[in-house]
Amino acid sequence: MPEFDLLDLLPKVLALLFTGAVAGLLAGLLGVGGGIVIVPVLFYLFGVLELAPQSAMHVAVGTSLATIIPTSIASMRAHWKRGSVDTDLLKVWAVAAFLGAMLGAVISGFVKGQVLTAVFAVVAALVAINMATPNGLRVADALPTSRFRSGLLGFVIGTFSVMMGIGGGTLSVPVLSAFNFPIHRAVGTASALGLAIGLPGAVGFAIAGWSVADVPPLSLGYVNLVGFVLIFPMSVLMAPVGARLAHALNRVWLRRAFALFLGVTSVRMFFKLLS
């Protein structure tokens, strides 16, 4: 990678700090997981820094997963204090999501960056459509009573979340809402699920990229330590703020605004794939 002086790097450092703040706020506010913001920002930033295209998305995803670990802990603690974490569901989904995350990390180590970009773009578009509707998709009046069937949902969420570099909330909150799960408990439980996804995901990406040459300096495999150090403090700081705001703001307009952001991000990534 080329060398950059301090004045050249300063805007990028500020962008990463701001990204961390927004990611943490959204993690606590909407339970969507900060990775849905972090991944596209890192992906385009690495492009500006002329990182090899075949590695850019992997490093963006791996670094995002690492930041999700402390952010999830901070967000989970804030929601736990408010009693909005469903421990019974978490016992089933955390194990299933952990196993799914391991599978997602293995798959990601073998596929090209374009595949991860396509997965992100498609899922982001689907989530945007779901969030743009007032109440989202409704599938049933309750989650499956079978622990296997319920756990299967967590497993799938864990697999795709790791491939996208997100903490699970982006997928688990819409899924739980589709089964008529109370929204505040869905957000709180999703915040805790991020740890079960981020930890195996980050370790898996670090291992998968360990011998790859085309990664930024100061990286552990596909996990860039500079991005991690700049993003996660602001994420941890803002996650409890988002959790408090979640109980006070108009969630319909928040969902619509975030749906617009996801829609634009998805379109841009599709164009990136076609260019």
C-alpha positions as CSV (number, residue, x, y, z in Angstrom):
1,M,0.0,0.0,0.0
2,P,1.2,3.6,-0.7
3,E,2.5,5.9,2.1
4,F,0.2,8.7,3.3
5,D,1.2,11.8,5.4
6,L,-0.7,12.9,8.4
7,L,-2.8,15.5,6.6
8,D,-3.8,12.9,4.0
9,L,-4.8,10.4,6.7
10,L,-6.7,12.8,9.1
11,P,-10.0,12.9,7.1
12,K,-10.0,9.1,7.0
13,V,-9.3,8.8,10.7
14,L,-12.2,11.2,11.4
15,A,-14.4,9.2,9.1
16,L,-13.6,6.0,11.0
17,L,-14.3,7.7,14.4
18,F,-17.6,9.1,13.1
19,T,-18.5,5.6,11.6
20,G,-17.9,4.1,15.0
21,A,-20.2,6.6,16.7
22,V,-23.0,6.0,14.2
23,A,-22.5,2.3,14.3
24,G,-22.8,2.2,18.1
25,L,-25.8,4.5,18.1
26,L,-27.7,2.3,15.6
27,A,-26.7,-0.9,17.5
28,G,-28.4,0.4,20.6
29,L,-31.2,2.3,18.9
30,L,-32.5,-0.2,16.2
31,G,-30.7,-3.4,17.2
32,V,-29.5,-3.7,13.6
33,G,-25.8,-4.2,14.5
34,G,-23.2,-1.5,13.7
35,G,-21.6,-3.7,11.0
36,I,-24.3,-2.7,8.5
37,V,-22.7,0.8,8.6
38,I,-19.1,-0.2,9.2
39,V,-18.7,-2.6,6.3
40,P,-19.6,-0.3,3.4
41,V,-17.6,2.6,4.9
42,L,-14.5,0.4,5.3
43,F,-15.1,-1.2,1.9
44,Y,-15.0,2.2,0.1
45,L,-12.2,3.6,2.3
46,F,-10.0,0.6,1.4
47,G,-10.8,1.3,-2.2
48,V,-9.5,4.9,-1.7
49,L,-6.4,3.6,-0.1
50,E,-5.9,1.3,-3.2
51,L,-6.1,-2.0,-1.3
52,A,-6.3,-5.0,-3.6
53,P,-9.9,-5.4,-4.7
54,Q,-9.8,-9.1,-4.0
55,S,-9.0,-8.4,-0.3
56,A,-11.0,-5.2,0.4
57,M,-14.3,-6.7,1.2
58,H,-12.7,-9.5,3.3
59,V,-10.8,-7.0,5.4
60,A,-13.9,-4.8,5.7
61,V,-16.0,-7.7,6.9
62,G,-13.3,-9.1,9.3
63,T,-12.6,-5.7,10.9
64,S,-16.3,-5.1,11.3
65,L,-16.8,-8.4,13.1
66,A,-14.0,-7.5,15.5
67,T,-15.6,-4.2,16.4
68,I,-18.9,-5.9,17.0
69,I,-17.5,-7.8,20.0
70,P,-17.1,-4.8,22.4
71,T,-20.0,-3.0,20.9
72,S,-22.3,-5.9,21.5
73,I,-21.2,-6.2,25.1
74,A,-21.9,-2.5,25.7
75,S,-25.3,-2.6,24.0
76,M,-26.2,-5.9,25.8
77,R,-25.4,-4.5,29.2
78,A,-27.6,-1.4,28.5
79,H,-30.6,-3.5,27.4
80,W,-30.1,-6.0,30.2
81,K,-30.5,-3.3,32.8
82,R,-33.8,-2.4,31.1
83,G,-34.9,-6.1,31.2
84,S,-35.3,-6.3,27.4
85,V,-33.1,-9.4,26.8
86,D,-35.0,-12.6,26.5
87,T,-32.7,-15.1,28.2
88,D,-34.7,-18.2,27.2
89,L,-34.5,-17.4,23.5
90,L,-30.9,-16.3,23.9
91,K,-29.9,-19.7,25.3
92,V,-31.1,-21.4,22.1
93,W,-30.1,-18.8,19.5
94,A,-26.7,-18.0,20.9
95,V,-25.4,-21.6,20.5
96,A,-27.0,-21.9,17.1
97,A,-25.7,-18.5,15.9
98,F,-22.2,-19.4,17.2
99,L,-22.2,-22.6,15.1
100,G,-23.6,-20.7,12.1
101,A,-21.0,-18.0,12.5
102,M,-18.3,-20.7,12.4
103,L,-19.7,-22.0,9.1
104,G,-20.0,-18.5,7.6
105,A,-16.3,-17.8,8.5
106,V,-15.2,-21.0,6.8
107,I,-17.2,-20.3,3.6
108,S,-16.0,-16.7,3.5
109,G,-12.4,-17.9,3.6
110,F,-12.9,-19.8,0.3
111,V,-15.0,-17.4,-1.7
112,K,-14.0,-14.3,-3.6
113,G,-14.6,-10.8,-2.3
114,Q,-17.3,-10.2,-5.0
115,V,-19.3,-13.0,-3.4
116,L,-19.3,-11.3,0.0
117,T,-20.2,-8.0,-1.7
118,A,-23.1,-9.6,-3.5
119,V,-24.4,-11.2,-0.2
120,F,-24.2,-7.9,1.5
121,A,-26.0,-6.0,-1.3
122,V,-28.8,-8.5,-1.6
123,V,-29.5,-8.9,2.1
124,A,-29.2,-5.1,2.6
125,A,-31.8,-4.6,-0.1
126,L,-34.2,-7.1,1.5
127,V,-33.8,-5.6,5.0
128,A,-34.3,-2.1,3.5
129,I,-37.6,-3.2,2.0
130,N,-38.7,-4.8,5.3
131,M,-37.8,-1.7,7.3
132,A,-39.5,0.7,4.9
133,T,-42.9,-1.0,5.7
134,P,-44.6,0.3,8.9
135,N,-44.7,-3.1,10.7
136,G,-42.4,-5.2,8.6
137,L,-43.2,-8.7,7.3
138,R,-45.5,-10.9,9.5
139,V,-45.1,-14.7,9.2
140,A,-46.7,-16.1,12.4
141,D,-48.0,-15.1,15.7
142,A,-45.2,-16.7,17.6
143,L,-41.8,-18.3,17.2
144,P,-41.7,-22.1,16.5
145,T,-42.1,-24.1,19.7
146,S,-39.5,-26.6,18.6
147,R,-36.1,-25.8,19.9
148,F,-34.6,-27.3,16.7
149,R,-36.7,-25.2,14.3
150,S,-36.1,-22.0,16.4
151,G,-32.4,-22.8,16.6
152,L,-32.3,-23.2,12.9
153,L,-33.3,-19.6,12.5
154,G,-30.5,-18.6,14.7
155,F,-28.0,-20.8,12.8
156,V,-29.0,-19.2,9.4
157,I,-28.8,-15.7,10.9
158,G,-25.3,-16.5,12.3
159,T,-24.0,-17.8,8.9
160,F,-25.2,-14.9,6.8
161,S,-24.3,-12.3,9.4
162,V,-20.6,-13.4,9.4
163,M,-20.5,-13.3,5.6
164,M,-21.9,-9.7,5.8
165,G,-19.7,-8.6,8.7
166,I,-22.7,-7.7,10.9
167,G,-23.7,-8.7,14.4
168,G,-26.9,-10.4,13.7
169,G,-29.4,-7.6,14.7
170,T,-29.9,-6.6,11.1
171,L,-31.4,-10.0,10.4
172,S,-32.6,-11.2,13.8
173,V,-34.8,-8.1,14.6
174,P,-36.8,-8.4,11.4
175,V,-37.1,-12.2,11.8
176,L,-38.2,-11.9,15.4
177,S,-40.7,-9.1,14.5
178,A,-42.0,-11.4,11.7
179,F,-42.9,-13.8,14.4
180,N,-44.7,-11.2,16.5
181,F,-41.9,-10.9,19.0
182,P,-42.1,-7.6,21.1
183,I,-39.8,-5.1,19.4
184,H,-37.9,-3.9,22.4
185,R,-37.2,-7.5,23.5
186,A,-36.1,-8.2,19.9
187,V,-33.7,-5.3,19.9
188,G,-32.3,-6.2,23.3
189,T,-31.9,-9.9,22.5
190,A,-30.3,-9.1,19.2
191,S,-27.7,-6.9,20.9
192,A,-26.6,-9.9,23.0
193,L,-26.6,-12.2,20.0
194,G,-23.8,-10.0,18.4
195,L,-21.2,-11.5,20.7
196,A,-22.0,-15.0,19.7
197,I,-21.5,-14.0,16.1
198,G,-18.7,-11.5,16.2
199,L,-16.3,-13.6,18.2
200,P,-16.1,-16.7,16.0
201,G,-16.5,-14.6,12.9
202,A,-13.5,-12.3,13.8
203,V,-11.3,-15.3,14.8
204,G,-12.3,-17.1,11.6
205,F,-11.4,-14.1,9.3
206,A,-8.1,-13.6,11.2
207,I,-7.1,-17.2,10.5
208,A,-8.4,-17.2,6.9
209,G,-6.3,-14.2,6.0
210,W,-3.2,-15.0,8.0
211,S,-1.1,-15.9,5.0
212,V,-2.6,-13.4,2.6
213,A,-0.2,-10.7,1.4
214,D,-2.6,-8.1,0.1
215,V,-3.9,-6.7,3.4
216,P,-3.3,-3.3,5.1
217,P,-0.4,-2.9,7.5
218,L,-1.1,-3.7,11.2
219,S,-3.6,-6.5,10.3
220,L,-4.2,-9.9,11.9
221,G,-5.3,-11.8,8.8
222,Y,-8.4,-10.0,7.5
223,V,-8.8,-8.0,10.7
224,N,-7.2,-4.5,10.5
225,L,-6.2,-3.4,13.9
226,V,-6.1,0.3,13.0
227,G,-9.7,0.3,11.9
228,F,-10.6,-1.7,15.0
229,V,-8.9,0.7,17.4
230,L,-10.5,3.8,15.8
231,I,-14.0,2.4,15.5
232,F,-14.7,0.4,18.6
233,P,-14.2,3.1,21.3
234,M,-16.8,5.4,19.7
235,S,-19.1,2.4,19.1
236,V,-19.0,1.3,22.8
237,L,-19.5,4.9,23.9
238,M,-22.6,5.4,21.8
239,A,-24.3,2.0,22.1
240,P,-25.9,2.8,25.5
241,V,-27.0,6.2,24.2
242,G,-28.8,4.4,21.4
243,A,-30.4,2.0,23.9
244,R,-31.8,4.9,25.9
245,L,-33.1,6.7,22.7
246,A,-34.8,3.5,21.6
247,H,-37.4,3.9,24.3
248,A,-38.0,7.6,23.5
249,L,-37.9,8.3,19.7
250,N,-40.4,7.6,16.9
251,R,-39.3,4.3,15.6
252,V,-41.3,4.4,12.4
253,W,-39.4,7.4,11.0
254,L,-36.1,5.9,12.2
255,R,-36.9,2.7,10.4
256,R,-37.7,4.6,7.2
257,A,-34.5,6.7,7.3
258,F,-32.4,3.7,7.9
259,A,-34.2,1.8,5.1
260,L,-33.2,4.6,2.8
261,F,-29.6,4.4,3.8
262,L,-29.6,0.6,3.3
263,G,-31.2,1.0,-0.1
264,V,-28.7,3.5,-1.3
265,T,-25.8,1.3,0.0
266,S,-27.2,-1.8,-1.7
267,V,-27.5,0.0,-5.0
268,R,-24.0,1.3,-4.8
269,M,-22.6,-2.1,-4.1
270,F,-24.5,-3.6,-7.0
271,F,-23.0,-1.0,-9.3
272,K,-19.6,-1.8,-7.8
273,L,-20.1,-5.4,-8.8
274,L,-21.1,-4.6,-12.3
275,S,-18.3,-2.0,-12.9
